[in-house]
Each structure stands twice: as C-alpha cells, then as structure tokens.
C-alpha cells in the first residue's frame, strides 16, 4: 500500500467532508436532507422546473403532498413514497398520483462513503444518458438533482403497479428460487447483449471514465487502501471469522490490485449493473427489471452474474446448480446475439468471486449500510466465503498473477 494510494484516499475523504460541511453551512443553497422538506408543493414545483427530465419540467401545478407510510428498504438511501394532488384546473404532463423519492440518509458515515465513491452522481448520470437505451424495465425518472454532497431523485412508484413484485430483506436471506434466478439471468443477458462491445468513445459519452467504480484514476488508487482498512474494521466485528487462508487470499489480491483491475477490464466490455443482487431485481409479468444503479460501470457481463448468484442463492443450492446457471446465462446471451465460450467465461466467473467478496467487506467495514441491511450482510459474507472456497480463488489468483 503506497504513500500515493494513502494520499489519494485522504484527498477524497477531505473532499467529501468539505462538500458535506459546505452543505451544512449553506442550508438555503443545499438540497434538503429531510424528506419533509422535499414533500412541499412549492419546493417540488421548483424542483421540477429546474431538474425535471423531458416533459416533466412542465408538470401540472401541485396542490398537496403527503408522505406515505410505505417502507422501502435501501442499503444507503432514504426512500419514501409521496402522494400528490394537482390543482383541478391544471393541465400538465404525466401527473402521477404517487412518486418514489430517493435521497441521502442522515448517517454521516454513509454520506461520506457514498461521496467518496461518487455513487449518487453515477446513478444520476445513468438515468440521464443510459436508461433511455436500456432493453429492460427500470423505474421512470421524473426529476433528479445532484448538488454538493446531496442528491434528489423523483421516480416511478413501482408499488402502484400490481404486476410488479419487489424483493425484501427476508427474501434475500431466504434466497431466490431457481425459477426467479433464471428470470434475473435473462434480464442480465439482455442488458449485456445490448451494450456488448460498444466503442470507448460511446462508453465515455454515456458513463465517463471519471465516474467508474474501479477503473477511474481516483478509484483505482484508493480501492486497495479502502479494501485494507475495511478488512481491519471487519476483523473487529463479533462473529465475523476469517481463516488464515482466506486472509492470505484477500491480501494477495489487494497486493496485486492493478493486475486484477487490468484483467477484469480486458475488452470487449459491456454495461454492468454492479450491484446485481436479488433486491435490485423486480419481477413484472414474465420478465424482470432492475433498479438502484449506483454502481453501474463498464466491465465483463459475467461480473453481474457472479455477484447475483453468490449473493442471491443459498450456498448449497448454488453449489448444486452453478455451472448449469452460468450456461443458462450464456444461452440467453446467445439468443440476444452474443456468443461467448463457456470455459473462458467460467474462468472469468471464478476471478470475479473476489470482487463480490471485497464489495461486502468494504460495505461492512466502512459502516456504509443502513440498519435494515445489518442482518443481511453477514449472510451474504458467508455466501461469499463458500463461493471463493468452491471456486478455488487462491489457485485462480496464482495463475493470473504469475502470467
């Protein structure tokens, strides 16, 4: 871990704290941190005029807003549903009866962490440039603003659609059925096929390199530092036990971080959701859609598959069906026009098991999750340990690093 890497993280942390402090000192300039402040007709009307997307800049005049008591679980955001009433004589576009509000939580740790890694800026960028091209359903974005350390998104309320099934924390703990897993793999294949092999110029236009979670210059520099610090914090947590062998694998991967990032990002690349666990899929009819695009990036599609299967299926179920499910994904990809070799894809799948594991470690180690996720994360971590054992991560690391 070099001095340059440490300094890069220190700069990012200082920048994040400065943004948060600036917002706290200028409440009239900053976006609200309270959902009650957002749920005001006058504020919402101004928000739509300034930050409405497309036709929603001309939303009809709002007469009344009510925050509904509908719980929506999130790992790092304050999610609320609002009911809106419009002036009777108003003529405007859309006029949805309810909207889904997504904004930062009040937790300082979470806000510092998410500003360091630019997740909220990245998701806003996704909805402005990529979402219109997405071949699967994602919530419609009506308005979004990111300013300073805060953001606001007003989106389609999927709870209103009786055909939509959203996944809850108990379902994540229980694990997806094989039928649901296959439907989600179909969705991932459609996304990956749509963006497979697009040019670097097109990638830059849609999601700039500076926002990429692993490959931007800043994130490439600070990720190994964050990985080490997060692991040290996790080792202090009661009940989280790691063997010397697993710690050695983790250390070896972090020590060779640049080699791994180069390997993970060899082309051709595609659009990768980046946080593709069960909770970020929703079912509607015979299809599945996706939400929460805070880790979207350019990468290998099998990364989404590895992350989804490891986090979303009980370890014993996945062990019995893993290769069949990867082949199912490749068949779905081929049906959408992209042919990939199973042996090469399986080798990549094994390698991405470390990235799935590290993501859990960093999230837990930096306290970046809401209380709702505290019950889920240790379970996902145990699934990750089973995955790296089953896929022989240590052997894979030796092969890639010695090449």
Secondary structure, 3 states (H helix, E strand, C coil): CCHHHHHHHHHHHHHHHHHHHHHHHCCCCCCCCCHHHHCCHHHHHHHHHHHECHHHHHECCEEEEEEECCCCCCCCEEEEEEEEEECCCCCCECCCCEEEEEEECCCHHHHHHHHHCCHHHHHHHHHHHCHHHCCCCCCCEEEEEEECCEEEEEECCHHHCCCEEECCHHHHHHCCCHHHHHHHHHHHHHHHHHHCCCCHHHHHHHCCHHHCCCCCHHHHHHHHHHHHHHHHHHCCCCCCCCCHHHHHHHHHHHHCHHHHHHHHCCCCCEEECCCCCHHHEEEECCEEEECCCCCCEEECHHHHHHHHHHHHCCHHHHHHHHHHHHHHHHHHHHHCCCCCCHHHHHHHHHHHHHHHHHHHHHHHHCCCCCHHHHHHHHHHHHHHHHHHHHCCHHHHHHHHHCC
